């Protein structure tokens, strides 16, 4: 009898120990991949989808309480993927093992109807609790999912930035509306918090101070989110940000890092949270061998992409040169045509196109997609920003500051004209500036179309880095192609920039 009693007691103690034992929930996270999924690209910084997939699968094989969440801007970015409107990326993501994602602003670049189509092909949920159809007020996607992982109930809901309304082409989202994300988060918390041990919001909000809604604001104005997996601002947060009881994580962009958050749960309560970023070497330590199936699939996608790149997509009336010492010193026909395309696409007052962005000639005759991509190989996006007249002058001074030396930041312009004197010191060369035929008003606010490279201060255009972005219009090669097909080639001849005096020009550099 005594033996039986002690046997029962030992069994109860073992059971109680098992119940109370702490378990680790691991959250791998990515954001703003922009379809850059091949190892070694972007100057060798990209980890690679096959490499990340192998690492995540390895960890999942040892710890079933593991998730991979993606915070959006995933389906659009590089020609290999955009030429299929994102279709060829979905099988790769399915095989990689993502458990859930939310929609970033650029995931709407193919239009909301195409994003719905892509979501239906995903083997994981695209979560969004604040995007509704204008026609009936119903949610466009599933708002949340509850995962049961090794005894831990994990609720995950998604949110998209309301900035999507203007940071993709507005026609892409004309059928949908973006609700207040704070209010949507509060509704999700009320619904999911009582049912879950851990509550995670995967959102495309960012931490940029210029955004109305940020992940930090949502954390401050709500109570009950344990972890926010964030995207949009391309911010690398090595240790995360803590707002009250909420940990915010973000892994930069372009798969330069794989984020890892660890949440320790004991008796259905969280006892610790921590975050870290893994680089390519860290990922290799987890799994030295990339996912072979994904590597095979990538080879197939590249073969298919090559066929699509040979498709005729437009026509050119004349060959326009991208000769390096032409476009980096002088106004050029190709530069003017490009700037005109930007201004047309963005419906802005003015537009600029730096000579260093023009990397190949525009051939005469039928144009294949690869011809367009050869001119614009960087996958940058077209933006429209607000700029005052004083900053326009500073921008143009920097454009001609180094003449006659070649400079990748030499600006071609649209919607304006100006003159400069290269015999004067740099910073004091620009003379008359006209916008829309009227003298520049240095106090007036204008709209300018330019690439995200320029708004990030590229080519040392520091005066452009703080501009208020009021619109985003997809990849700039798409704007150029659409302009050719809808407007054609006209009025791109040089004559917008007047050099008042001549100075000796070196023959070569």
N, C-alpha and C positions, 0 to 999 in steps of 0.2 A: 504493500500500500504506500509505504514511504517512498520507495523507488519510483512508483507511478506518479506520485505527487511532484517529486523533483524533476522527473522527466517532463511533465507538463509545464513546470515553472521555467525550465531551461528553454523549452520551445517558445514560450511566451516572451521570454527575454530576447531570444534571437529574432522573433517576429517584430518586437517593439524596436529593436536596434535597426532592423531593415527599414522600418517605416520612417524612423527618425534620421537615418543616414542621409548625409548631404549628397546631392547629385548636381553635376555641372551641365548646364545648358550652354552649348556653344553656338554662337551666331556668326557665321561668315557673311560678309557683306561687300557688295560692289555698288558703284554708282557712276553715272556719266561715262560709260564705256564708249559711247558714240560709235559702236560697231567696230572698234579697234580690238580685234580678237586674235591677231597673229603675233606670236612671240617675236620679240626683237625689233618690231616696228617702232616708230616714233623715237628715233635715235637710240634704239636698244632698250628703251624704258618699259615697254609693254611686257607684262608677265606672260600673257597668252591664255586663251580660254582652255586649251587642252591641258596646260600646266595647272591652272586653278582647279579645273574639274577633277584631275587626278588627286590633288591634295585634299579637296573637300570629301571626295569619295573614300579616301583612306581614313580620314577622321571619322566619317559616318560608320565605317565598318567596325570601328572600335567603340564608338559612343553613339548610340541611336538617338540621343538627345542633342541632335545637331541639325541646324537649318542653314540654308543659303538664301539670303534675301537681297534683292537688287532694287535700288532706289531710282531707277529710270534714266532716261536719255540713253537708251540702249540700242534701239532699232534703226537709228539713222546716223550717218556720219561719213563713211568712206565709200568710194565708188563700188567696190566689190559687193556691198550690201544694198546701197541705194538704187542701183540699176534694176534690182528686183522688187523695189518698193518694200524692202524688208523681209520678203517671203523666204529667201534662202537662209536667213539667220535663225528662223524658228526651230528647224530640226536640230541645229547645233545647240541652242539653248535647252531644248528638251533633253538631249543626250547628256548635256553637261550636268544636269541635276539641280537647277535652280528650283527652290521650293515656292517662291512667290516674288512678285515684283509689283511696283506701281508705275504709273505713266509719267514720264518727264515731258516737258514742253516740246522737246524735239521728237518725241515718239508720236506726236500729232502731225509731224511734217508731211506725212503722206495723206493727211485728212483723217477725220475721226472715223469715217466709214471703213477705211483701210485698217485703222488700228483695231477696230472691232473684229474685222476679218482675221487679222493676225492673232488676236487674243483667243479666238475660237480654235486655232490650231495649236495653241500652247497646251502642254500637259501639266502646267502649273497655273495657278490663278493670277490674273492681272487684277490687282485690288485697287479700288478707288471709291472712297466714300463721299467725295464732294464734286463729282462730275455728273451732271444730269442732262437728259435730252430736253431741248427747248420745247419740243412738240408736246410732250406729256409729263414732264417733270420727274420721270423715272431715272434711276441711276443707270449710267452707261455700262458699268462693270460691277461685279460682285464687290461689296464693300469690305468684307473681312473673311478670315478663315481661322478656325480653332484647330490647332495641332495637338495631338496627344503623343507625347514623346517620353518614353521610359517613366511613366507615372506623372509627368509634368504636363499640365494643360497650358498651352501657349496660344494666346489670342494675337492675331496679326491683322491690322487694318491699314489701308492705304489712303494717301492724300496727294493731290497734284496742286502745284502752285497756280493761283489765279492769274499770275503773270503770263500763263500760256495764251491767254486771250490776245496778247500782243507780241509775245516772244516766239510765236510761230506766225506764218502768214495768216491773217485773220480769216481768210476764206477756208482755211483748214478746220476751223472750229466754229463755223457759223451755225452749226446745228446743235451745239452743246453750250452749257453754261457751267461756270465754276463757282461753287458755293463757298461761303466763308469757311476756311479750314479750321478755325478755332471752334466755331459752332459745330461743325461736322465731327471734330475730334471729341468734343464734349458728349455728343450723342453716342459715339462709339464706346467711350469710356463707361457711360451709364449702362450700355447694353452688355459689354463684354467683361467689365471688371469683376462682377460677382461670379462669373463662370470660370475665371482663369487664375492660374497661379502667377503667370507672367504675362504682361500686356505690352506688345510692341507696336509702334507706329512706323511703317516704312513710308517715307514721304519725300517728295521732290520739292523742297522749300529753300534750303540753303541758309547760310548765316551772313549773307551780305547785308550791311547796314542800310543799303539803298532799297531793299525790298520791304514792302509793306508787311508781308507775312513771312516770318522766318521760323525755323525749327525752335529757336530760342524763345520767340514770342509764344508759340504754341505750348511749349513746356511751362512758361511762366503763367499763362492764362488758363491752364487746365491742371487737374490733379488726378493722378492715377496711371500715367504712362511710365512704365519702367525703363524702356529703351526706345529711343528714336534712331532709326536707320535713315540717314539723310542724304540728299544729293542736291544738285543744281548749282551750287556756288563753287564747285571744283576744289573744295577745301580739304586738305589733309589734316586730320585731327589725330595725332599719335596716341593721345591718352583720352580722347573724347572731351566733351564739355559737360559739366554737371550743373543742372538747374534744379534746385531742390532735390527731389528723389529721382529725377529723370536724368539718365545718361544719354547724351547725344553723340553719335558716331558718324564719321564720313571719311571716305577713303580716297580723297583727291579726285582723279579722273583717269580715263584712258587705260585702266588696269595697270597703272604704275605701282599700285599697292592692292593687296587683298586685306580687307578689314577683318578683325576677329574680336568679338566681344564674348566674355565668359560671365555667366550668371550662376551663382551657386544658390541652390534651392534646398532647404531643409524643412521637412514637415509642411510642405506647400507654402513656405515663406522664403522670401529672398533674403540671404544673409550677406551677400557681397556681389559687386559688379566691377568689372574692369574691361579696359579696351586696349587694343594695340593694332599696329599696322605691320603687315608682313610684306617684305620686298621679294624679288625674284629668288634670291638665295634662300630666304626663309621658306618659301613655297617648295623649293627643290629639296630641302631637308625633310619636309613631310613626305613628299613623293618624288624621288629622283627621275622617274619615268613619266612623261606626259601621257594623257589619255589617248591611246592608239586609235580608237574608233573616231574620236573627234579629229585627230590629225588626218585620217583618211577622208572624212567628210569635208574638211577644209580644202583638201586637194581637189575634190569634186566641185566644190563651190568656185574655186579659182578657175577651173576649166570652163565651167558654165559662164562665169563672168567674162572671160576672154571672148567668148562668142558674142555676148551682148555688147561688149565694147566695140565690136566691129560693125554694129548696126548703124545705118545712116540715119542721123537725127536732125540734120539741118543743111543749109546751103550757104556758101559764102560767095559774094560777087567778086571779091578781090583778095589776093594774098596780102596780109598785114604783118609787118615784121615785129619780132620781139628781140631784135639784136640788142645784146646786153648794154653796149655803150650808147645805143640810141635811147632805150626806154629808161635808163638810169641817169640820163643827163637832160633829156629833152621831152617836151610834149610829143606824143606819138599818136598815130591813127588808131592803133590797137588799144592804147590807153584811153583815148577819148571814147571809143566805142564801148569799152568796159565801164567807164564812169557813167556814160549815158544809160547803160543797162541797169546799173545800180540805182540811179535816180528814178528811172522808170518803174523798177520793181518796188521800190520803197515809197514812191510818190513824195519824195522829199524836195526841199528847196534846192539843195546842192548835193553833190556826191564827189568822192575822191577815190582814185585807184593808184596805188603805189607801183612804180615801175618794177620793183623787185618781185611783185606777185605774178608778173607775166613771164612764163617760163618756156613758151614755144610759140612759133609763128601760127597765125590763123591761115590755113591753106585756102586756096581758091577752089571752088567746086563743091561737090558733095562732102559733108562733114560727118565723120563717124564720132561716136561718143568718146572714143579714146583721144580724138583730136582736141576736143573741148577740155578733157581732163588733163591732157598734156600741157595746155596753157595754164590751167589752174589746178595744180596737183596737190594742194595742201589740205583740202577738205575744210577750209574755213567757212564761217557763216556770215551772211550779210546782215548788218544791223542798221537801224536808224536811231539817231540820237539827237538831243537838243544841244545847240552850241551857240554861244554869243559871238558877236562880230569881232570882239577883241581876241577871242581864242582862234577864230578863223585866220586873223592876221598872223598870230603867233605860229599857227600850223604852216601857213604858206612861207613864212620866213625860214622855218626849219627845212621845208622842202627844197629851197634854193640856196640854203646856207653854204653848201660845199661845192657848188658849181665853180669851175669846170670838172672837178673830180666826179666820178660816177658814184651814185648814192641810191641804194635800193628803195629809199623812202621818197624819191622824187615823185611828186604828185601830179597825176593827170586830173583835170577837174571837169565837172559838168554843172551847168546852171550858173556858172560864174566865169569871169575873166579877170586877169590881173597882169601887171607889169612889174619887172624888177631890174635892178642895176647891179650886175655882178662885180663891178669895180668897187662897190661899197663894202664895208665890213659885214661879216655874217651877222644876222639879226637885225640889220638895218637896210636890207636890200629891196624889200617889197614897196611898191609905190601905190598906184591906183588899183583898187579892187571894186569890181562891180558884181552884184548878185541880182540875177534876173533883169539885167540892164540898168539897175539902179546902184548908186554909190553905196558901198558897205556902210551900214550903221553899226558901230562898234558896241552899242548898248542893246541892240535888238537880238532876240532869240530866233535862230533859224533851225531848220531840221537838216541833218546831214546823213547821207548813206555812206557806209564804209564797212570794212570787214572787222570781225572780232579781234583779229591780230592788231589792228590799229587802235581799237578801244582798250586793248590791254597795254597800250604804250609801246607797241612794236616799232622798230626802227628809231627808238628813242623819242617817240612822239609823246612825251610825258604829259603835255597839255591835253591830250585826248583821253588819258586814262581815267579821268574822273567824270566824263560826260554821263548825263542821264540817258539811259537806254529806254527808248519808247516803242521799239518794234524790232522784230527779228524775222527774217524772211528765207530761211533755209540756206543751203550751200550756195556760194556765190557763182559757181559754174552753172547752176540751175537757172539763176537769174539771167546770166549771159545768154544761155541757150534759149530761154523763153523769149527774150528780147529779139534775138535773131529771127525766131519763128513768127512772132506776132507783129513786130515793128519793121524788122529788116535792117539793112545797112544804109544809113543816110546821115548827112551832116556831121560826120565824124572827122572831117578834115582838120588839120592843125590850124591854129590861129587864136586860141583861147589864152595863151600865155605869150607875152611880149617881152623879149630880152632887149632892154634899151641900149646897151652897149655890148661890144664883143671883147672877149679876153682870149688869150692863147689857150687852145685846147690840146691836151696831150694826145698823141696818136694812139697810145695803148697804155694799159695799166696792168 
